[in-house]
Amino acid sequence: MPSSPAIDDYLKTIYHHTEWQNDRITPSQLAAELGLAPSSVTEMVQKLAAQDLVTHRPYGPIALTEPGRLRAAAIIRRHRLIETWLVREFGYAWDEVHDEAEVLEHAISDRLLEGIDERLGRPRFDPHGDAIPDAAGEVERVPFVLLASAPAGHTGRVLRVSDRDPDVLRAVEAAGVEVGADATVTDAATLRIGDVDVALPAAAADAVWLSA
């Protein structure tokens, strides 16, 4: 199917919505995520359904079909490999890579993407902990829990820090929390890492995921 940045952005957003929770995205949520008028989103969703990329009933949630999922996974693979490349090879901070990757994901060739993947050792996760789909569109995930939902005393590995808010990313990094660190929940605003209690900004409760 011909490349279309607009279609890819829709499919990426739908795909990403259910990566870390199970509720399907609604048209109003999709419009809010994309910053578009609901009428524009309704029109595009109808076009995506006609191309067998999504399933949707009026006023109901939207789901990717298998062709839609594979196309979304392909563009997300590009985005997350580029983010990883920028951090590892060019010294970008993890709060700086999203916008660069948004531009580059539509510009690099498949050959260059394969070269990046090989050079990086075929990473399975990006700097924020999001899974990088493989060339077949498959991903590896483990059971997870959002920090806000984790009970006091829960011990797990930091799986992901959302890249939605760069300020939260910077605050989490400044606090010394890294993806992959073992942590015990003291409360929704505090993690014990090693022998240190790490205070987090309030917004981190909805931005940090731990292994379940």
C-alpha positions in Angstrom: 0.0 0.0 0.0 1.4 3.5 -0.9 3.0 5.3 2.0 1.0 8.1 3.6 2.2 10.0 6.7 -1.3 10.9 7.6 -2.5 7.3 7.5 0.6 6.2 9.3 0.0 8.7 12.1 -3.6 7.4 12.6 -2.5 3.8 12.7 0.4 4.5 15.1 -1.9 6.3 17.5 -4.5 3.5 17.5 -1.7 0.9 17.9 0.0 2.8 20.7 -3.3 3.4 22.7 -3.6 -0.3 23.6 0.0 -1.1 24.2 -0.1 -0.4 27.9 -3.8 -0.8 28.6 -6.6 -2.8 27.1 -9.4 -0.3 26.3 -9.8 0.4 22.6 -9.5 4.0 21.4 -12.7 6.0 20.7 -13.1 8.5 17.9 -13.1 11.4 20.4 -9.9 10.1 22.1 -8.3 9.7 18.6 -9.2 13.3 17.7 -7.7 14.6 21.0 -4.5 12.6 20.5 -4.0 13.9 17.0 -5.2 17.4 17.7 -7.8 17.2 15.0 -11.5 18.0 14.7 -13.8 15.1 15.4 -15.4 15.4 11.9 -12.0 15.1 10.2 -11.2 12.0 12.3 -14.6 10.4 11.5 -14.0 10.9 7.8 -10.5 9.4 7.9 -11.6 6.4 10.0 -14.2 5.7 7.4 -11.4 5.7 4.7 -9.3 3.5 6.8 -12.1 1.0 7.3 -12.7 1.0 3.5 -9.1 0.0 3.1 -9.4 -2.8 5.6 -7.0 -1.1 8.0 -9.4 -0.7 10.9 -12.8 -1.9 12.1 -15.3 0.6 13.5 -19.0 1.0 14.1 -20.6 4.5 14.4 -19.8 6.0 17.8 -18.0 2.9 18.9 -14.3 2.2 19.5 -11.7 1.6 16.8 -9.6 -1.4 16.3 -6.8 -2.3 13.9 -7.3 -5.1 11.5 -4.4 -7.5 11.0 -3.2 -5.5 7.9 -3.6 -2.3 9.9 -1.7 -3.7 12.8 1.2 -4.8 10.6 1.4 -1.5 8.9 1.3 0.3 12.3 4.0 -2.0 13.7 6.2 -1.3 10.7 6.1 2.5 11.2 6.5 2.2 14.9 9.5 -0.1 14.4 11.0 2.7 12.3 10.3 5.3 14.9 11.6 3.4 17.9 14.7 2.2 16.1 15.5 5.8 15.1 15.0 6.9 18.7 17.4 4.2 19.9 19.9 5.1 17.2 19.8 8.8 18.1 20.4 8.1 21.8 23.1 5.5 21.4 25.0 6.9 18.4 24.5 10.7 18.7 24.1 11.3 22.4 20.5 12.6 22.3 18.7 12.6 25.6 15.6 10.4 25.8 13.4 13.5 26.0 14.8 14.9 22.8 14.4 12.1 20.3 10.6 11.9 19.7 10.3 14.9 17.3 13.4 14.0 15.4 12.1 10.4 14.9 8.8 11.8 13.7 10.6 13.4 10.8 13.1 10.7 10.0 10.7 7.8 10.1 9.2 8.9 6.8 12.6 9.7 5.2 14.9 6.8 5.7 15.0 3.8 3.3 14.4 0.2 4.3 18.0 -0.6 3.6 19.2 2.1 6.0 16.7 0.9 8.7 18.0 -2.6 8.4 21.6 -1.3 8.8 20.6 0.7 11.9 18.9 -2.4 13.4 22.0 -4.5 12.7 24.4 -1.9 14.1 22.5 -1.5 17.3 22.4 -5.3 17.9 18.7 -5.6 17.0 17.4 -4.0 20.2 14.0 -5.2 21.5 13.1 -1.9 23.4 13.6 1.8 22.7 15.1 4.2 25.3 11.7 4.7 27.0 11.1 0.9 27.4 8.6 0.6 24.5 8.9 -2.6 22.6 10.4 -2.4 19.1 8.4 -4.7 16.7 10.6 -7.0 14.7 10.6 -7.1 10.9 7.6 -9.4 11.0 5.6 -7.0 13.2 5.9 -9.1 16.4 6.8 -7.7 19.8 8.0 -9.1 23.1 6.1 -8.0 26.2 5.9 -9.1 29.8 3.0 -8.5 32.3 3.0 -5.0 33.6 1.4 -2.6 36.1 1.1 1.1 36.1 2.8 2.8 39.1 -0.5 4.5 40.0 -2.1 1.0 40.3 0.8 -0.8 42.0 0.3 -1.5 45.7 2.8 -0.4 48.3 5.5 -3.1 48.6 5.2 -4.2 45.0 8.6 -5.1 43.6 9.4 -5.1 39.9 11.6 -3.9 37.1 11.0 -0.4 35.6 9.7 -1.4 32.2 8.7 1.9 30.7 8.6 5.7 31.2 6.1 7.4 28.9 7.6 9.9 26.4 4.3 11.9 26.3 5.7 14.7 28.5 9.4 15.7 28.2 9.2 17.4 31.5 8.2 14.2 33.3 11.0 12.3 31.4 13.6 14.9 32.6 12.3 14.7 36.2 12.3 10.9 36.3 15.9 10.9 34.9 17.0 13.6 37.4 15.6 11.4 40.2 17.9 8.6 39.1 15.2 6.2 37.7 16.2 4.2 34.6 14.4 1.7 32.5 15.5 -1.7 33.7 16.1 -0.7 37.3 14.7 -3.0 40.0 12.4 -1.0 42.3 10.0 -1.4 45.2 6.9 0.8 45.4 6.7 2.8 48.6 3.7 4.8 47.3 2.6 6.4 44.0 5.2 9.1 44.3 8.1 7.1 45.7 10.2 4.1 44.6 12.9 2.4 46.6 15.9 1.6 44.3 18.6 -0.2 46.1 18.8 1.4 49.5 17.5 4.8 48.3 14.0 6.2 48.4 13.5 8.1 45.2 10.8 10.8 45.2 9.0 11.2 41.8 6.9 14.0 40.5 3.1 13.4 40.9 2.7 13.0 37.1 5.1 10.0 37.2 2.4 7.8 38.7 0.7 7.7 35.3 3.9 7.6 33.3 5.9 4.8 34.9 5.3 1.1 34.3 6.7 -1.8 36.3 6.8 -5.5 35.7 3.8 -7.1 37.3 
